[in-house]
Amino acid sequence: MELEKMITNENCPCKKKKCERHGKCDECRKHHVDSKRPRPCEKKTP
């Protein structure tokens, strides 16, 4: 049986590299829909 390797998106601004939604902004937004805090990919850059 082959183990599934986690793919990390180096361009993703999220610090949680082991999250199953890392690099999948649409899935992350759906998961955190009730959160009042902006997701890292939604934050404005200075």
N, C-alpha and C positions, 0 to 999 in steps of 0.2 A: 504494500500500500504506500502510495506517495503522499508525503506530507504537503499540505497547502502552505505556500509561502506568502507572507504578507507583503503587499506592494505598498511602498510609501511614495507619496507624491512630494517631491522636493520643493515644489512651488506652493504647496499648501501652507498657509500661515499658522495653522493650528499647532499648538505645542504638544498635543496628545498624539504622539507618533504611533502608539499601539492601539488606538481607537479603530474599530472596524469601519467607521465612517470617514477616516482620514483621507482627505483628497476628494471626497464625494460631497460637495457642498449642498446639493439638493437633499440628500438623505439626512445630512446634519441639520439643516434648517427644519425639516419635517420632525426630526426627533426632538428638537429644542423649540418647537413652535410656541409653547407656553412660557418660555424663558423671557425675562425682561432685559437680560444682558445681550448685547449684540454678539454675534458669532465672530470669530477672528477674520473670516473672509468678508464680513460686512463692515468692518471698522475702516474709517477714513484714514488715509495716509497723509502725513503732514506735508 
